[in-house]
Amino acid sequence: MNYGKAVIGVRLLLLRDYLQANAGKNRIVSRRELTEYLQTQGYEVEKKTLYKDFALLDSVFGMQIEYDPHKKGYRLLNPPFEPYELRLMVDGIQSSKFITKEKAREITAKIRTLAGKDVIESLDRQAYVADRVRSMNDSVVKDADRIHTAIKNDNQIGFRYFHYRPSSAGSKKYSKSGEQFVVSPYALLWNNGNYYLYAYDAEGKKFRYFRVDRMEHISHPLPIPREGKENFKEKDITAQKVKVFDMYSGKEYVVKIRFRNELADAVIDQFGKDVMMIPSDDEHFTINVAVQISPPFFAWIATFGRRVKILSPEPVVEKMRDFLTRSLDMYNDDGEK
């Protein structure tokens, strides 16, 4: 290897990283700062050399460096991330329930290395995230990567699945008596702060949801082709939020629901901006949506009290009555039912 070219290559990488961390559209770095930084790394550069390096950074990395004659410094016109993009990434990581506090802190620290000095403090956002119940499974991020690999390679995966029990903190009860699930993974969904696997279960002959933070000992992609392809439609994934509440599956109905007008925001948050809201009188509107009936759906309806009413079909109205009756009975007897 040509030693001179190697030196230039290392110097370019040092300049790239320094400019990305310290220069921006509104952040200026002087030539003196650049030369002093390179000196600390063992490189002496002249003004002409620096200009040649800037030209190489543009041609090799596409970095658009502009000189400001008024402030006598250089700005980077196309930083890899804007400050608001970095903040969005950090907020997404910090607010995710499926990522443990320790892993969230570790990922945030890595994102901070992409930010300039004037942005780093605003990325220190752990203290501003409301306390929440986080996953206790620190391997979720790596497990998700294994699942993505299996989907890409068209392989099945195996894992043990558990639910927490109240006998002691962190006590687990394993489904199928601890036997391994073997499923065909098709998608990962981020819903309400949790991470879910959408997979075809050949044993039950249907698609199911699994909380990734409740999956253990995920096998590396098994050398078995995925099943259920004839039943999988990618568009179904994008429609799941409308149909499914908190990943509970049930029989699907087209349900007609009446809401008071002030609940339009809540309806759009739940069913999407394309839901058709039909005025029924001056104070109410109705919607018709496909929903997989489940206790979380009824609980969501009950949240709004008398401001919401399921109008049809009758089987769903009857199930809603039964849900409310059973809930009320808990307070009319010893609460054991």
C-alpha positions in Angstrom: 0.0 0.0 0.0 1.2 3.5 -0.9 2.1 5.2 2.5 1.2 8.7 1.2 -2.2 7.6 0.1 -2.8 5.9 3.4 -1.9 9.1 5.3 -4.3 11.2 3.1 -7.1 8.6 3.7 -6.7 8.7 7.5 -6.6 12.5 7.4 -9.8 12.7 5.3 -11.6 10.4 7.8 -10.5 12.6 10.7 -11.7 15.7 8.9 -15.0 14.1 7.9 -15.8 13.0 11.5 -14.8 16.4 12.9 -16.8 18.4 10.4 -19.9 16.2 10.9 -19.7 16.6 14.6 -18.9 20.3 14.7 -20.0 22.0 11.5 -23.5 22.4 10.1 -25.7 24.8 8.2 -25.7 27.2 11.2 -22.4 26.1 12.8 -19.1 27.5 11.7 -15.7 25.8 12.1 -12.6 28.0 11.6 -9.5 26.9 9.7 -7.5 27.3 12.9 -9.8 24.9 14.7 -9.4 22.3 11.9 -5.6 22.6 11.8 -5.2 22.5 15.6 -7.4 19.4 15.7 -5.3 17.7 13.0 -2.2 18.6 14.9 -3.5 16.8 18.0 -3.9 13.7 15.8 -0.3 14.0 14.5 -1.0 15.8 11.2 0.5 19.1 10.1 -1.4 20.7 7.2 -1.1 23.9 5.2 -3.9 26.0 3.8 -3.5 24.6 0.3 -3.6 21.0 1.6 -6.8 21.7 3.5 -8.5 23.0 0.4 -7.4 19.9 -1.5 -8.8 17.8 1.3 -12.2 19.7 1.1 -12.3 18.9 -2.6 -11.7 15.2 -1.9 -14.3 15.2 0.9 -16.8 16.5 -1.7 -15.9 14.0 -4.4 -15.5 11.0 -2.1 -18.1 11.6 0.6 -20.3 14.2 -1.1 -19.8 16.7 1.7 -20.7 20.2 0.7 -18.4 22.5 2.5 -18.9 26.3 2.2 -16.7 29.1 3.4 -18.4 32.1 5.2 -16.2 35.2 4.6 -18.1 37.2 7.3 -17.7 34.6 10.1 -14.4 33.4 8.6 -15.2 29.7 8.9 -16.6 26.7 7.2 -20.1 25.3 7.4 -21.3 21.9 6.3 -24.4 22.3 4.1 -25.5 18.7 4.1 -24.8 17.1 7.6 -25.8 13.4 7.8 -28.5 14.3 10.2 -30.4 17.4 11.1 -30.7 18.2 14.9 -34.4 17.5 14.8 -33.8 14.1 13.2 -31.4 13.1 15.9 -33.9 14.3 18.6 -36.6 12.2 17.0 -34.3 9.1 17.0 -33.5 9.6 20.7 -37.1 10.3 21.7 -38.2 7.1 19.8 -35.5 5.0 21.6 -36.2 6.5 25.0 -40.0 6.2 24.8 -39.9 2.5 23.7 -41.1 0.1 26.3 -39.5 -2.9 24.6 -36.0 -1.4 25.1 -34.5 -1.6 28.5 -33.3 1.5 30.3 -29.7 0.3 30.0 -29.9 -0.5 26.2 -31.8 2.8 25.6 -28.9 4.7 27.3 -26.3 2.8 25.3 -28.0 3.5 21.9 -28.6 7.1 22.8 -24.8 7.5 23.5 -24.1 6.2 20.0 -26.5 8.7 18.5 -24.9 11.5 20.5 -21.6 10.8 18.6 -23.4 11.9 15.4 -24.3 15.3 16.9 -22.4 18.6 17.1 -21.4 20.2 20.4 -24.4 22.6 20.3 -26.9 19.7 19.9 -25.5 17.1 22.3 -27.1 18.6 25.4 -30.5 18.5 23.8 -30.1 14.8 23.2 -29.6 14.1 26.9 -33.3 13.4 27.2 -33.6 10.4 29.6 -34.6 12.7 32.5 -37.5 14.1 30.5 -39.1 10.8 29.6 -42.0 10.0 31.9 -41.4 6.9 34.1 -42.8 3.8 32.4 -42.8 0.1 32.7 -39.9 -1.1 30.5 -39.1 -4.5 29.2 -36.8 -6.5 31.5 -35.4 -8.4 28.5 -32.2 -6.8 27.4 -31.8 -8.9 24.3 -34.8 -7.5 22.4 -32.8 -5.5 19.9 -30.5 -8.4 19.0 -33.5 -10.8 18.9 -35.3 -8.4 16.5 -32.2 -8.5 14.2 -32.3 -12.4 14.2 -36.0 -12.2 13.2 -35.3 -9.7 10.4 -32.6 -12.1 9.1 -35.1 -15.0 9.1 -37.6 -13.0 7.2 -35.0 -12.0 4.7 -33.8 -15.5 4.2 -37.3 -17.0 4.1 -36.7 -19.2 7.2 -38.7 -20.2 10.2 -37.6 -19.5 13.8 -38.0 -21.2 17.1 -38.4 -19.7 20.6 -39.9 -20.1 24.1 -42.7 -17.7 25.0 -43.7 -16.6 28.5 -46.0 -14.3 30.5 -45.2 -12.7 33.8 -46.9 -14.0 36.9 -47.6 -12.2 40.2 -46.0 -14.8 42.5 -42.8 -12.8 42.6 -41.2 -10.0 40.7 -40.2 -11.2 37.2 -41.7 -14.7 37.7 -42.5 -16.3 34.4 -45.0 -18.9 33.1 -44.1 -20.4 29.8 -46.7 -21.2 27.1 -46.9 -24.8 25.8 -45.3 -25.9 29.1 -42.0 -24.4 28.0 -41.9 -26.2 24.7 -40.5 -24.3 21.7 -42.8 -22.5 19.3 -41.7 -22.9 15.7 -43.3 -20.2 13.4 -42.8 -18.5 10.1 -42.0 -14.8 10.7 -43.4 -12.2 8.3 -43.2 -8.8 10.0 -42.2 -6.8 13.1 -44.7 -4.2 14.3 -44.1 -1.4 16.7 -47.5 -0.8 18.4 -48.2 1.4 21.5 -44.5 1.3 22.6 -44.2 -2.5 22.2 -42.6 -4.6 19.6 -44.6 -7.5 18.1 -43.7 -10.4 15.8 -46.4 -11.2 13.2 -45.9 -14.8 12.3 -47.7 -17.8 10.8 -48.2 -20.6 13.3 -48.6 -23.9 11.3 -49.7 -25.8 14.4 -52.7 -23.4 14.9 -53.0 -22.8 11.1 -53.3 -19.0 11.6 -51.3 -15.8 11.9 -50.5 -14.7 15.4 -48.8 -11.9 17.4 -46.0 -12.4 19.8 -44.4 -9.8 22.0 -40.7 -9.8 21.2 -39.7 -9.0 24.7 -41.5 -12.1 25.9 -39.6 -14.4 23.5 -36.6 -16.3 24.8 -33.9 -18.4 23.2 -34.7 -17.4 19.7 -33.1 -19.9 17.4 -30.9 -18.7 14.6 -33.0 -18.9 11.4 -34.0 -22.6 11.1 -33.2 -24.2 7.7 -36.9 -24.6 7.1 -38.8 -22.5 4.5 -41.6 -20.3 5.8 -45.2 -21.5 5.6 -48.4 -19.5 5.2 -47.2 -17.5 2.2 -50.5 -18.1 0.4 -52.4 -16.4 3.3 -50.0 -13.5 3.9 -50.7 -10.1 2.3 -48.4 -7.2 3.2 -51.3 -4.8 3.0 -53.0 -6.7 5.9 -50.1 -5.6 8.1 -50.8 -1.9 7.5 -54.5 -2.4 8.3 -53.8 -4.2 11.6 -54.0 -1.1 13.8 -57.6 -0.6 12.7 -58.6 -4.1 13.2 -56.6 -5.1 16.3 -56.5 -3.5 19.7 -53.2 -4.1 21.6 -52.5 -7.2 19.4 -55.5 -9.1 20.7 -57.1 -11.1 17.9 -60.7 -12.2 17.7 -63.6 -12.5 15.3 -63.8 -9.7 12.9 -66.9 -7.6 12.4 -67.7 -4.4 10.5 -68.9 -2.3 13.5 -71.0 0.9 13.3 -70.1 3.2 16.2 -71.6 6.6 17.2 -69.3 9.3 18.8 -69.8 12.8 20.1 -68.1 15.4 17.8 -65.4 16.2 20.3 -64.0 12.7 20.0 -63.0 13.1 16.4 -59.3 13.3 17.4 -59.5 10.1 19.4 -61.2 8.3 16.4 -58.5 9.5 14.0 -55.7 8.5 16.4 -57.1 5.0 16.6 -58.4 4.4 13.1 -56.4 6.7 10.9 -57.1 9.9 9.1 -58.9 8.1 6.2 -61.7 6.8 8.4 -65.0 8.2 7.1 -66.9 10.2 9.8 -70.5 10.6 8.9 -72.5 13.3 10.7 -75.7 11.8 12.3 -76.9 15.0 14.0 -75.5 18.3 15.2 -73.6 16.6 18.1 -72.7 13.2 16.8 -71.1 11.3 13.9 -70.8 7.6 13.1 -68.1 5.4 11.6 -68.1 1.9 10.1 -64.8 0.0 10.7 -63.5 -3.5 10.6 -62.5 -4.6 14.1 -61.4 -7.8 15.6 -63.5 -8.0 18.7 -61.6 -8.3 22.0 -61.6 -7.1 25.6 -59.2 -4.2 24.7 -61.7 -3.0 22.1 -64.6 -2.9 24.6 -62.4 -1.3 27.2 -61.5 1.5 24.7 -65.2 2.1 24.0 -65.9 2.1 27.7 -63.2 4.8 28.2 -65.5 7.4 26.7 -68.6 6.6 28.8 -71.9 7.9 27.4 -70.2 9.8 24.6 -69.8 6.6 22.5 -72.2 3.8 21.6 -71.9 0.7 19.4 -74.9 0.7 17.1 -74.4 -2.6 15.2 -74.1 -5.4 14.5 -76.2 -6.9 17.3 -73.7 -9.7 18.3 -71.1 -7.0 19.0 -73.7 -4.8 20.9 -74.5 -7.9 23.0 -70.8 -8.6 23.7 -70.4 -5.0 24.8 -73.3 -5.3 27.2 -71.8 -8.5 28.6 -68.4 -6.8 29.0 -70.0 -3.9 31.0 -72.1 -6.3 33.1 -69.2 -8.5 34.1 -67.2 -5.4 35.0 -70.0 -4.0 37.1 -70.5 -7.4 38.8 -67.0 -7.1 40.1 -68.2 -4.3 42.3 -71.5 -5.8 43.3 -70.1 -9.0 44.8 -66.9 -10.3 46.4 -65.0 -9.5 43.2 -63.9 -13.1 42.7 -65.5 -13.7 39.3 
